[in-house]
């Protein structure tokens, strides 16, 4: 499991990353994918990958994830790209959320780059 403070169980980590994915869906993100990176890398446990429809939409999804995760006590430790809205990266240590403008997602093909990782089914919203 990736290093984070405070440490969480695997189940808690899975619940948190599922919540982040659901927050992307709440903002009508497209093509939301959850990848389990266990055994592939030590840098983090999961990736959430999503697309917005425009720079503004990408920024809005990122801001929503940050604010809603903060409400449950989970603060983002590092952000990149939030001002530009082309590729937003939100690092929560145990998982990283990538929100792309569609053209950049197609260009970088992050799912293909990390194809050794298991794709995890998104849990239905409660």
GUVOTOR-625487 format. One line per 3 residues: number of its first residue (from 1); their letters; for each residue x, y, z of N, C-alpha, C. Coordinates in Angstrom, 1 decimal. Example, Ala and Ser with C-alpha at 12.3 -4.5 7.8 and 13.67 -1.06 7.14 Angstrom:
<rs>
1 = as = 13.2/-5.7/7.8/12.3/-4.5/7.8/13.2/-3.3/7.8 | 12.8/-2.2/7.1/13.7/-1.1/7.1/12.9/0.0/7.9;
</rs>
This chain:
<rs>
1 = xxx = 0.8/-1.2/0.0/0.0/0.0/0.0/0.9/1.2/0.0 | 0.5/2.3/-0.7/1.3/3.5/-0.8/1.3/4.2/0.6 | 2.4/4.9/0.8/2.6/5.5/2.1/1.7/6.7/2.2;
4 = xxx = 1.0/6.9/3.3/0.1/8.0/3.5/-0.1/8.2/5.0 | -0.5/9.4/5.4/-0.8/9.7/6.8/-2.2/10.2/6.9 | -3.0/9.7/7.7/-2.8/8.5/8.5/-3.0/7.3/7.6;
7 = xxx = -2.5/6.1/8.0/-2.6/5.0/7.2/-4.1/4.4/7.3 | -4.5/3.8/6.2/-5.8/3.3/6.1/-5.8/1.9/5.7 | -6.8/1.1/6.1/-6.9/-0.3/5.6/-7.2/-0.3/4.1;
10 = xxx = -7.0/-1.5/3.5/-7.2/-1.6/2.1/-8.7/-1.4/1.8 | -9.6/-1.8/2.7/-11.0/-1.6/2.5/-11.3/-0.1/2.5 | -10.8/0.7/3.5/-11.0/2.1/3.6/-10.5/2.8/2.3;
13 = xxx = -9.3/2.4/1.9/-8.7/3.0/0.7/-9.6/2.7/-0.6 | -10.1/1.5/-0.7/-11.0/1.2/-1.8/-12.3/2.0/-1.7 | -12.8/2.2/-0.5/-14.0/3.1/-0.4/-13.8/4.5/-0.7;
16 = xxx = -12.6/5.0/-0.4/-12.3/6.4/-0.7/-12.1/6.6/-2.2 | -11.5/5.7/-2.8/-11.3/5.9/-4.3/-12.6/5.7/-5.0 | -13.4/4.8/-4.5/-14.8/4.7/-5.1/-15.6/6.0/-5.0;
19 = xxx = -15.4/6.6/-3.8/-16.1/7.9/-3.6/-15.6/9.0/-4.6 | -14.3/9.0/-4.8/-13.7/10.0/-5.7/-14.3/9.8/-7.1 | -14.4/8.5/-7.5/-14.9/8.2/-8.8/-16.4/8.6/-8.9;
22 = xxx = -17.1/8.4/-7.9/-18.5/8.8/-7.9/-18.7/10.3/-8.0 | -17.8/11.0/-7.3/-17.8/12.5/-7.4/-17.6/13.0/-8.8 | -16.7/12.3/-9.5/-16.5/12.6/-11.0/-17.8/12.4/-11.7;
25 = xxx = -18.5/11.3/-11.5/-19.7/11.0/-12.1/-20.8/12.0/-11.8 | -20.8/12.4/-10.5/-21.8/13.5/-10.1/-21.7/14.7/-11.0 | -20.5/15.0/-11.4/-20.3/16.2/-12.2/-20.4/15.9/-13.7;
28 = xxx = -20.9/14.7/-14.0/-21.1/14.2/-15.4/-19.8/14.1/-16.2 | -18.8/13.6/-15.5/-17.6/13.2/-16.2/-17.8/12.1/-17.1 | -17.1/12.0/-18.2/-17.2/10.9/-19.2/-16.1/9.9/-18.9;
31 = xxx = -16.5/8.6/-19.3/-15.5/7.5/-19.4/-14.7/7.4/-18.1 | -15.3/7.4/-16.9/-14.7/7.2/-15.7/-14.2/5.8/-15.5 | -12.9/5.7/-15.2/-12.2/4.4/-15.1/-11.5/4.4/-13.8;
34 = xxx = -11.5/3.3/-13.1/-10.8/3.1/-11.8/-9.8/1.9/-12.0 | -8.6/2.2/-11.7/-7.5/1.2/-11.9/-6.8/0.9/-10.6 | -6.6/-0.4/-10.3/-5.9/-0.8/-9.1/-4.5/-1.0/-9.5;
37 = xxx = -3.6/-0.3/-8.9/-2.1/-0.3/-9.3/-1.3/-1.2/-8.4 | -2.0/-2.0/-7.5/-1.3/-2.9/-6.6/-0.4/-3.8/-7.4 | 0.8/-4.0/-7.1/1.7/-4.9/-7.8/2.3/-4.3/-9.1;
40 = xxx = 1.8/-3.1/-9.4/2.3/-2.5/-10.7/3.3/-1.4/-10.3 | 3.0/-0.6/-9.3/3.8/0.5/-8.8/3.7/0.7/-7.3 | 4.6/1.3/-6.7/4.5/1.6/-5.3/4.1/3.1/-5.1;
43 = xxx = 4.0/3.8/-6.2/3.7/5.3/-6.0/2.3/5.6/-5.5 | 1.4/4.8/-5.8/0.0/4.9/-5.3/-0.7/3.6/-5.5 | -1.9/3.5/-4.9/-2.7/2.3/-5.0/-3.7/2.3/-6.1;
46 = xxx = -4.2/3.4/-6.5/-5.3/3.5/-7.5/-5.1/4.8/-8.3 | -5.6/4.7/-9.5/-5.9/5.8/-10.4/-7.4/5.9/-10.6 | -7.9/7.1/-10.6/-9.2/7.4/-11.1/-9.0/8.2/-12.4;
49 = xxx = -9.5/7.8/-13.5/-9.3/8.5/-14.8/-10.7/8.9/-15.3 | -10.8/10.2/-15.7/-12.1/10.7/-16.2/-11.8/11.8/-17.2 | -12.9/12.1/-18.0/-12.8/13.2/-18.9/-13.9/14.2/-18.7;
52 = xxx = -13.5/15.4/-19.0/-14.5/16.5/-19.0/-14.8/16.8/-20.5 | -15.7/17.7/-20.7/-16.0/18.1/-22.1/-15.4/19.4/-22.5 | -14.8/20.1/-21.6/-14.2/21.4/-21.9/-13.2/21.7/-20.8;
55 = xxx = -12.4/22.7/-20.9/-11.5/23.1/-19.9/-12.3/23.5/-18.6 | -13.3/24.2/-18.8/-14.2/24.6/-17.6/-14.8/23.4/-16.9 | -15.2/22.4/-17.7/-15.8/21.2/-17.1/-14.7/20.4/-16.4;
58 = xxx = -13.5/20.3/-16.9/-12.4/19.6/-16.3/-12.1/20.3/-14.9 | -12.0/21.6/-14.9/-11.7/22.3/-13.7/-12.8/22.1/-12.7 | -14.1/22.2/-13.1/-15.2/22.0/-12.2/-15.2/20.6/-11.6;
61 = xxx = -14.9/19.6/-12.3/-14.9/18.2/-11.8/-13.8/18.2/-10.7 | -12.6/18.7/-11.0/-11.5/18.7/-10.1/-11.8/19.5/-8.8 | -12.4/20.6/-8.9/-12.8/21.4/-7.7/-13.8/20.7/-6.9;
64 = xxx = -14.8/20.0/-7.6/-15.8/19.3/-6.8/-15.2/18.1/-6.1 | -14.3/17.4/-6.7/-13.6/16.3/-6.0/-12.9/16.8/-4.8 | -12.1/17.9/-4.9/-11.4/18.4/-3.8/-12.3/18.8/-2.7;
67 = xxx = -13.3/19.6/-3.0/-14.2/20.1/-1.9/-15.0/19.0/-1.2 | -15.5/18.0/-2.0/-16.3/16.9/-1.3/-15.4/16.0/-0.6 | -14.2/15.7/-1.0/-13.3/14.8/-0.3/-12.9/15.5/1.0;
70 = xxx = -12.7/16.8/1.0/-12.3/17.5/2.2/-13.4/17.4/3.2 | -14.7/17.4/2.8/-15.8/17.3/3.7/-15.8/15.9/4.5 | -15.1/14.9/4.0/-15.0/13.6/4.7/-13.7/13.5/5.3;
73 = xxx = -12.9/14.6/5.4/-11.6/14.6/6.1/-10.4/14.2/5.2 | -10.6/14.2/3.9/-9.5/13.8/3.1/-9.0/15.0/2.2 | -7.8/15.4/2.5/-7.3/16.6/1.8/-6.4/16.2/0.7;
76 = xxx = -6.5/16.9/-0.4/-5.6/16.6/-1.5/-4.2/17.1/-1.2 | -3.2/16.3/-1.4/-1.8/16.7/-1.0/-1.1/17.4/-2.1 | -1.5/17.2/-3.4/-0.8/17.9/-4.5/-1.8/18.0/-5.6;
79 = xxx = -1.8/19.2/-6.3/-2.6/19.4/-7.5/-1.8/19.9/-8.6 | -2.2/19.6/-9.8/-1.5/20.1/-11.0/-2.6/20.4/-12.0 | -2.5/21.4/-12.8/-3.3/21.7/-13.9/-4.7/22.3/-13.7;
82 = xxx = -5.0/22.6/-12.4/-6.4/23.0/-12.1/-6.7/24.3/-12.7 | -5.7/25.2/-12.8/-6.0/26.5/-13.4/-6.2/26.4/-14.9 | -5.5/25.6/-15.6/-5.6/25.4/-17.1/-6.8/24.6/-17.5;
85 = xxx = -7.0/23.5/-16.8/-8.2/22.7/-17.1/-8.0/21.7/-18.2 | -6.8/21.5/-18.6/-6.5/20.5/-19.7/-6.3/19.1/-19.2 | -5.5/19.0/-18.1/-5.3/17.7/-17.4/-5.1/18.1/-16.0;
88 = xxx = -6.0/17.7/-15.2/-6.0/18.0/-13.7/-5.5/16.7/-13.0 | -4.6/16.9/-12.2/-4.1/15.7/-11.4/-4.3/16.1/-9.9 | -4.9/15.2/-9.2/-5.2/15.4/-7.8/-4.6/14.2/-7.0;
91 = xxx = -3.6/14.4/-6.2/-2.9/13.4/-5.5/-3.3/13.3/-4.1 | -4.0/12.2/-3.8/-4.5/12.0/-2.4/-3.6/10.9/-1.7 | -2.4/10.7/-2.2/-1.4/9.7/-1.8/-1.9/8.3/-2.1;
94 = xxx = -2.9/7.8/-1.5/-3.4/6.4/-1.7/-4.0/6.2/-3.1 | -4.4/7.4/-3.7/-5.0/7.3/-5.0/-4.7/8.7/-5.7 | -4.7/8.7/-7.0/-4.5/9.9/-7.8/-5.7/9.9/-8.8;
97 = xxx = -6.3/11.1/-8.9/-7.4/11.4/-9.8/-6.8/12.2/-11.0 | -7.0/11.6/-12.2/-6.6/12.3/-13.4/-7.9/12.7/-14.1 | -8.1/14.0/-14.4/-9.2/14.5/-15.2/-8.7/15.2/-16.4;
100 = xxx = -9.1/14.6/-17.6/-8.5/15.1/-18.8/-9.5/15.8/-19.7 | -9.0/16.8/-20.5/-9.8/17.3/-21.6/-9.7/16.1/-22.6 | -10.8/15.8/-23.4/-10.8/14.6/-24.2/-9.6/14.5/-25.2;
103 = xxx = -9.2/15.6/-25.8/-8.0/15.5/-26.7/-6.8/15.0/-26.0 | -6.5/15.5/-24.8/-5.3/15.1/-24.1/-5.4/13.6/-23.6 | -6.6/13.2/-23.2/-6.8/11.8/-22.8/-6.5/10.9/-24.0;
106 = xxx = -6.9/11.2/-25.1/-6.7/10.5/-26.3/-5.2/10.5/-26.7 | -4.5/11.6/-26.5/-3.1/11.7/-26.8/-2.3/10.9/-25.9 | -2.5/11.0/-24.5/-1.6/10.4/-23.6/-2.0/8.9/-23.3;
109 = xxx = -3.2/8.5/-23.6/-3.6/7.1/-23.5/-3.1/6.5/-22.2 | -3.5/7.1/-21.1/-2.9/6.7/-19.8/-3.4/5.3/-19.4 | -4.6/4.9/-19.8/-5.0/3.5/-19.6/-4.1/2.5/-20.3;
112 = xxx = -3.7/2.8/-21.5/-2.8/1.9/-22.2/-1.4/1.9/-21.6 | -1.0/3.0/-21.1/0.3/3.1/-20.5/0.4/2.3/-19.2 | -0.7/2.2/-18.5/-0.8/1.5/-17.2/-1.7/0.2/-17.4;
115 = xxx = -1.6/-0.4/-18.6/-2.4/-1.6/-18.9/-2.2/-2.8/-18.1 | -1.1/-2.8/-17.3/-0.8/-4.0/-16.4/-1.7/-3.9/-15.2 | -2.3/-2.7/-14.9/-3.2/-2.5/-13.8/-4.6/-3.1/-14.0;
118 = xxx = -5.1/-3.6/-13.0/-6.5/-4.1/-13.0/-7.5/-3.0/-13.1 | -8.5/-3.1/-14.0/-9.6/-2.2/-14.0/-10.6/-2.6/-13.0 | -11.1/-1.7/-12.1/-12.0/-2.1/-11.0/-13.4/-1.5/-11.4;
121 = xxx = -14.4/-2.3/-11.2/-15.8/-1.9/-11.4/-16.2/-0.8/-10.5 | -16.9/0.2/-11.0/-17.4/1.3/-10.2/-18.6/0.8/-9.4 | -18.6/1.0/-8.1/-19.8/0.6/-7.3/-21.0/1.6/-7.6;
124 = xxx = -22.2/1.0/-7.6/-23.3/1.9/-7.8/-23.5/2.9/-6.7 | -24.0/4.1/-7.1/-24.2/5.1/-6.0/-25.3/4.7/-5.1 | -25.2/5.0/-3.9/-26.2/4.7/-2.8/-27.3/5.6/-2.9;
</rs>
